[in-house]
Amino acid sequence: MSDFHATGPALDDPGIREYTTEGGDWADVAAEAERIGEERIVVNMGPVHPSTHGVLRLIVDIEGELVKEARVSTGYLHTGIEKNMEYRTWTQGVTFCTRMDYVAPLHNEVAYCLAVEKLLGITDDIPDRASQIRVLMMELNRMASHIIAICTASNELGSTTMMTLGFRARENILKIFERVTGLRMNHAYIRPGGVAQDLPEGTVEYIREIMPDTVMTLNEMIDVVAENPIYKLRHKNVGAIPFAGAMALSLTGPCLRTTGYPLDIRKIQPYCGYETYDFDVVTKDEGDAYARAMARFEECFESLKIIRQVLERLEASEGQPVMVEDESIAWPAQLSIGTDGQGNSLDHIREIMGSSMESLIHHFKLVTEGFRVPAGQVFQLIEHPKGVMGVHLVSDGGTRPYRAHFREPSFANLQSFSMMAEGGQLADIVVTLASIDPVLGGVDR
């Protein structure tokens, strides 16, 4: 056994203590450690810690294993997306904002396009089928985002099984995205005025065939963790926050709803026709990491309810337009993949290259210069998987945004990390952070 104690200042530097060890009983060791443990240890967790994926720094003051203070330092993934959008047309802006929260890109696109449409004054002119497709893609993306939140959090604790199951479930959703948009992520599929192209033939049937496998995998994930004593021990009463604290720190999404408050923009300020769909807002009262995980599971099943309803509507609206009629705004080609693989309608190419100089000029000006948006400013809210996303757009009457700014839920929700983590154990830091589910592409936009 050994005991350690302070022997007084070092000869060369009177500000530094020197410690030596010598034999003794563990009780004496503990007493001495307590006596000399006046100073806290400051631990840098990240930005290269595996659980923060190299892009988030946590500064944690600890006394033993107890977290006394926790601070968040962001800025390690800054992309300048909002500033870059000022130098691109309104349509090109979709290509930037889809890369913010890259786990939920379609919600970023919808929020931005709704704001552009509000500036243009064409909100009521968006075809019903375009809104139906937007709802379908958002609810599929909500499921994918929640699945990633749950399975990656479990993987941080060593549960590779959950990671494998989660990515298997998400893969089916990404297959649908690739079939519809041509890409698994960063789609730029939602456009001001509608969507880039209609659903490929047979997509509704394909979704109905593939979703039961996703549901089965979701149930497997629940079976693995819901009543698992180790999982519950690591999550229950961990990272807890009361309703008053959640409201004071602007928490939204599952993090707020698990404190008992049913805030959901789809219900209180509906968009894309959400008021016509039947679904419930999931709430819980515990406000801890376990409640947030279980709420995300339940929200996946509510999304499935919406998906079933919208698939029926898409069958009824087949053949209807998916872009506004105003040709000064509507993208000139449906961008369906042609046999040349270039991504433009062959009929459109044939017209602008062979029979109509006016169509060629219009295409060239709309694609390169873009359409003009009346001067003004708007603020648009949607219910993102992480919480409330707000978009503030300012137009000076030109073909590019004067200012584009996003109220990004991951960034806002990170404010609550300190309240959740302080007073807890150092080992619970990863669980607490993962339960907030921040995506740093959105935080550092």
C-alpha positions in Angstrom: 0.0 0.0 0.0 1.1 3.5 -0.5 0.2 6.9 0.9 0.9 10.2 -0.8 1.3 13.6 0.7 2.6 17.1 0.0 6.2 17.6 1.0 6.2 21.3 0.4 7.3 23.5 -2.5 9.9 22.3 -5.0 13.2 24.1 -4.7 13.2 25.5 -8.2 9.6 26.7 -8.3 7.9 27.7 -5.1 4.5 27.6 -6.9 4.6 23.8 -7.6 3.8 21.1 -5.1 5.9 18.0 -4.9 4.3 14.6 -4.1 6.0 11.5 -2.8 4.6 8.1 -2.0 5.3 5.8 0.9 3.7 2.7 2.5 0.5 3.1 4.4 -3.1 1.9 4.7 -5.7 2.6 2.0 -7.8 4.6 4.6 -4.9 6.9 5.1 -4.4 7.1 1.4 -8.0 8.2 0.8 -7.8 10.7 3.7 -4.6 12.3 2.3 -6.0 12.4 -1.2 -9.1 14.2 0.1 -6.9 16.6 2.0 -4.8 17.6 -1.0 -7.6 17.5 -3.5 -8.6 21.1 -3.2 -8.0 21.8 -6.8 -10.3 20.5 -9.6 -9.0 18.7 -12.6 -9.9 20.2 -16.0 -10.4 17.6 -18.6 -10.5 18.4 -22.4 -12.9 15.9 -23.9 -12.5 16.5 -27.6 -12.3 17.8 -30.1 -10.6 14.5 -31.1 -12.5 12.3 -28.6 -14.3 9.5 -30.5 -17.7 10.4 -29.1 -17.4 14.0 -30.3 -16.2 12.8 -33.8 -13.4 15.3 -33.9 -15.6 18.4 -34.2 -16.8 19.3 -30.6 -14.8 20.2 -27.6 -16.1 19.7 -24.1 -14.3 21.3 -21.2 -15.1 19.4 -18.0 -14.1 20.3 -14.4 -14.1 17.3 -12.2 -13.6 16.4 -8.6 -12.9 12.8 -8.5 -15.5 11.3 -10.8 -18.0 14.1 -10.2 -18.6 16.8 -12.9 -18.6 20.2 -11.3 -18.7 22.3 -14.5 -19.1 21.5 -18.1 -18.7 23.8 -21.0 -19.2 23.4 -24.8 -16.8 24.8 -27.4 -17.9 24.7 -31.0 -16.5 26.0 -34.3 -14.3 23.0 -35.3 -16.5 22.2 -38.4 -17.3 25.7 -39.6 -18.3 25.7 -43.3 -19.6 29.2 -43.8 -22.8 27.8 -45.4 -25.0 30.8 -44.5 -22.5 33.3 -45.9 -21.9 31.2 -49.0 -25.7 31.3 -49.7 -25.5 35.0 -50.2 -23.4 34.4 -53.3 -25.6 31.8 -55.0 -29.1 32.0 -56.5 -32.2 31.2 -54.4 -32.4 27.7 -56.0 -28.7 27.0 -55.6 -29.1 27.8 -51.9 -30.8 24.4 -51.4 -27.5 22.7 -52.3 -25.8 24.5 -49.4 -28.4 24.2 -46.6 -28.9 20.5 -47.3 -25.4 20.0 -46.0 -26.0 21.5 -42.6 -27.6 18.7 -40.6 -26.5 16.0 -43.0 -28.4 13.4 -41.0 -31.7 15.2 -41.7 -31.0 17.0 -45.0 -34.5 17.0 -46.3 -35.8 19.0 -43.4 -33.2 21.7 -44.0 -34.3 21.9 -47.7 -38.0 22.1 -46.9 -37.5 24.8 -44.2 -35.5 26.9 -46.6 -37.8 26.4 -49.6 -40.9 27.3 -47.5 -39.2 30.5 -46.5 -38.4 31.4 -50.2 -42.0 30.6 -51.2 -43.3 32.9 -48.4 -41.1 35.7 -49.8 -42.4 35.0 -53.3 -46.0 34.9 -52.1 -46.6 31.5 -53.7 -47.2 29.4 -50.5 -50.8 28.6 -51.6 -49.8 27.9 -55.1 -47.6 24.9 -54.3 -49.2 21.8 -55.9 -50.8 19.3 -53.4 -48.7 16.5 -54.8 -45.5 18.4 -54.2 -46.5 19.0 -50.5 -47.4 15.3 -50.2 -43.9 14.3 -51.5 -42.3 16.7 -49.0 -44.2 15.2 -46.1 -43.3 11.7 -47.2 -39.6 12.5 -47.5 -39.5 14.4 -44.2 -41.1 11.7 -42.2 -38.8 9.1 -43.7 -35.9 11.4 -42.8 -37.3 11.9 -39.3 -37.1 8.1 -38.8 -33.6 7.9 -40.2 -32.4 10.7 -38.0 -33.9 9.2 -34.8 -32.5 5.7 -35.7 -29.0 7.2 -36.0 -29.4 9.1 -32.7 -30.3 5.9 -30.8 -27.9 3.4 -32.5 -24.8 5.7 -32.4 -25.4 6.6 -28.8 -25.5 2.9 -27.9 -22.4 2.2 -29.9 -20.5 4.8 -27.8 -21.3 2.6 -24.8 -20.0 -0.5 -26.6 -23.3 -1.9 -28.1 -22.2 -2.8 -31.6 -25.4 -4.8 -32.0 -27.5 -1.7 -31.8 -25.2 0.1 -34.3 -25.6 -2.8 -36.7 -29.4 -2.9 -36.4 -29.7 0.8 -36.7 -27.7 1.1 -39.8 -29.7 -1.8 -41.3 -33.0 0.0 -40.6 -31.6 3.3 -42.0 -30.3 1.6 -45.1 -33.8 0.8 -46.3 -34.7 4.5 -46.0 -31.6 5.6 -47.8 -32.6 3.2 -50.6 -35.9 5.1 -51.0 -34.1 8.4 -51.0 -31.7 7.2 -53.7 -34.5 5.9 -55.8 -36.4 9.3 -55.6 -33.6 11.8 -55.6 -30.6 10.0 -57.1 -28.6 10.5 -53.9 -28.4 9.0 -50.4 -27.9 12.3 -48.7 -27.3 16.0 -49.6 -30.2 15.7 -52.1 -31.1 19.3 -53.2 -34.4 17.6 -54.1 -36.8 20.1 -52.6 -36.9 23.2 -54.7 -38.6 26.6 -54.4 -42.0 26.0 -55.9 -42.1 22.2 -55.4 -39.7 19.3 -55.9 -37.1 18.6 -58.6 -39.0 15.7 -60.1 -42.0 13.4 -59.5 -41.7 10.1 -57.8 -40.3 7.4 -60.1 -42.9 4.9 -61.3 -43.5 2.2 -58.7 -42.1 4.1 -55.7 -45.3 3.9 -53.6 -45.3 0.1 -54.0 -41.6 -0.1 -53.3 -41.9 1.8 -50.0 -44.8 -0.5 -48.9 -42.6 -3.5 -49.7 -39.5 -2.3 -47.9 -40.9 -0.6 -44.8 -42.0 -3.8 -43.0 -38.4 -4.8 -42.8 -37.5 -1.4 -41.2 -40.3 -1.8 -38.7 -39.1 -5.3 -37.8 -35.6 -4.0 -37.2 -36.9 -1.1 -35.1 -38.7 -3.6 -32.9 -35.5 -5.6 -32.6 -33.7 -2.5 -31.4 -36.4 -1.8 -28.8 -36.1 -5.5 -27.6 -32.4 -5.1 -27.1 -32.5 -1.9 -25.0 -36.0 -1.1 -23.6 -35.8 -3.5 -20.6 -32.1 -4.1 -20.7 -30.9 -3.5 -17.0 -27.5 -2.3 -18.1 -29.0 0.2 -20.7 -31.5 1.4 -18.1 -28.8 1.8 -15.4 -26.7 3.9 -17.8 -29.6 6.1 -19.0 -32.2 6.5 -16.3 -31.7 9.6 -14.1 -28.8 10.5 -16.4 -28.7 13.9 -18.1 -32.0 14.8 -16.5 -33.4 18.3 -17.0 -36.6 19.8 -15.5 -39.3 21.5 -17.6 -38.4 24.9 -16.2 -34.7 24.4 -17.2 -35.6 23.1 -20.6 -37.8 26.2 -21.3 -35.2 28.6 -19.9 -32.5 27.1 -22.2 -34.7 27.0 -25.4 -34.7 23.2 -25.6 -37.0 21.8 -28.3 -37.7 18.5 -30.0 -37.6 15.2 -28.1 -35.4 16.8 -25.4 -38.3 19.2 -24.5 -41.2 16.9 -25.1 -39.7 14.4 -22.6 -40.1 17.1 -19.9 -43.9 16.9 -20.5 -44.4 19.8 -22.9 -46.0 18.7 -26.2 -44.4 21.4 -28.4 -44.5 20.3 -32.1 -44.6 22.9 -34.9 -46.5 20.4 -37.1 -49.4 20.8 -34.7 -49.3 24.4 -33.6 -48.1 26.1 -36.8 -48.8 23.4 -39.5 -47.1 23.5 -42.9 -47.2 21.3 -46.0 -50.7 20.2 -45.0 -49.6 18.5 -41.7 -52.9 19.6 -40.1 -54.7 17.1 -42.4 -52.7 14.1 -41.1 -53.6 12.0 -38.0 -50.7 11.6 -35.6 -49.9 12.0 -31.9 -47.2 14.1 -30.2 -45.1 11.9 -28.0 -44.4 13.2 -24.5 -42.8 11.9 -21.4 -42.2 13.3 -17.9 -38.8 12.0 -16.8 -36.6 14.4 -18.8 -33.6 12.0 -18.7 -31.6 10.2 -21.4 -33.7 7.0 -21.2 -36.9 9.0 -21.8 -35.3 10.8 -24.8 -34.3 7.4 -26.4 -37.7 5.9 -25.9 -39.5 9.0 -27.2 -37.5 8.8 -30.4 -38.5 5.2 -30.9 -42.2 6.1 -30.4 -41.8 9.1 -32.8 -40.6 6.7 -35.5 -43.9 4.8 -35.2 -45.9 8.1 -35.4 -43.9 8.9 -38.6 -44.9 5.5 -39.9 -48.6 6.5 -39.4 -48.1 9.6 -41.4 -46.2 7.7 -44.1 -49.1 5.3 -44.6 -51.6 8.2 -44.9 -49.4 10.1 -47.4 -48.8 7.0 -49.6 -52.6 6.7 -50.1 -52.8 10.3 -51.1 -49.9 9.9 -53.5 -51.7 7.1 -55.2 -54.7 9.4 -55.7 -52.7 12.3 -57.0 -50.5 10.4 -59.4 -49.9 12.4 -62.6 -50.6 15.8 -61.0 -47.9 18.6 -61.1 -45.1 18.8 -58.6 -43.9 22.3 -59.4 -45.7 25.7 -59.5 -47.0 26.8 -62.9 -45.2 30.1 -62.9 -42.4 29.5 -65.5 -40.4 32.5 -64.1 -39.9 30.4 -61.0 -40.3 26.7 -62.0 -37.1 24.9 -62.9 -37.3 24.4 -66.6 -36.6 20.7 -66.7 -38.0 17.9 -64.5 -34.4 16.7 -64.2 -35.4 13.1 -64.6 -32.5 10.9 -65.5 -32.3 10.4 -69.2 -30.5 7.7 -71.1 -27.5 10.0 -71.5 -27.1 10.1 -67.8 -27.0 13.9 -67.7 -30.1 14.3 -65.5 -32.2 16.4 -67.8 -35.4 15.5 -69.6 -34.5 14.5 -73.2 -37.7 16.1 -74.5 -36.6 19.4 -72.8 -33.1 19.1 -74.3 -34.5 18.4 -77.7 -36.7 21.6 -77.5 -34.1 24.0 -76.2 -31.3 22.7 -78.5 -33.3 22.1 -81.6 -36.5 23.9 -82.0 -36.9 26.9 -79.6 -34.4 29.7 -79.2 -36.7 31.4 -76.7 -36.8 28.2 -74.5 -33.0 28.0 -74.6 -32.6 31.7 -73.5 -35.1 31.2 -70.7 -33.4 28.0 -69.6 -30.0 29.7 -69.6 -31.1 32.8 -67.7 -33.1 30.9 -65.1 -30.3 28.5 -64.4 -27.4 30.9 -64.4 -29.0 34.1 -63.1 -32.0 32.8 -61.2 -35.3 34.3 -60.5 -35.8 37.6 -58.6 -37.5 37.6 -55.2 -39.4 40.7 -53.9 -37.6 42.7 -51.3 -38.5 41.8 -47.7 -37.8 39.4 -44.9 -39.6 36.3 -43.6 -39.2 33.8 -40.8 -40.3 30.2 -41.3 -40.5 27.4 -38.6 -40.7 23.6 -39.1 -40.4 20.6 -36.8 -36.9 19.2 -37.4 -36.1 15.8 -35.9 -33.8 17.6 -33.4 -36.4 20.3 -32.6 -37.6 23.6 -33.9 -35.8 24.9 -37.0 -36.3 28.5 -38.0 -35.2 30.1 -41.2 -34.7 33.9 -41.5 -34.4 35.1 -45.1 -33.8 38.7 -46.2 -34.2 39.7 -49.9 -33.1 43.0 -51.4 -35.1 42.2 -54.6 -32.3 40.4 -56.3 -31.6 36.9 -57.5 -29.7 36.0 -54.4 -30.4 36.1 -50.6 -29.2 39.3 -48.9 -29.1 37.2 -45.7 -29.9 33.6 -44.8 -29.8 32.6 -41.2 -31.0 29.3 -39.6 -32.2 28.8 -36.0 -30.6 25.3 -36.0 -31.9 23.0 -33.2 -28.7 21.2 -32.5 -26.9 24.5 -31.8 -29.7 25.7 -29.5 -30.1 22.4 -27.7 -26.4 22.3 -26.8 -26.9 25.2 -24.4 -28.6 22.7 -22.1 -25.6 20.3 -21.9 -24.1 22.1 -18.9 -27.3 21.8 -16.8 -27.7 18.1 -17.8 -24.1 17.1 -17.1 -23.1 19.1 -14.0 -23.5 17.1 -10.8 -23.4 13.8 -12.6 -20.6 11.3 -13.2 -17.8 11.7 -15.7 -18.8 8.4 -17.2 -22.2 9.8 -18.0 -20.9 12.7 -20.2 -21.1 10.6 -23.4 -24.6 9.4 -22.6 -25.8 12.9 -21.9 -24.3 14.4 -25.0 -25.6 11.6 -27.2 -29.1 12.0 -25.8 -29.2 15.6 -27.0 -28.4 14.3 -30.5 -26.4 17.2 -31.9 -25.1 17.1 -35.5 -22.2 19.5 -35.8 -22.8 20.2 -39.5 -25.8 22.2 -38.3 -24.1 23.6 -35.2 -21.2 25.1 -37.2 -23.0 26.1 -40.3 
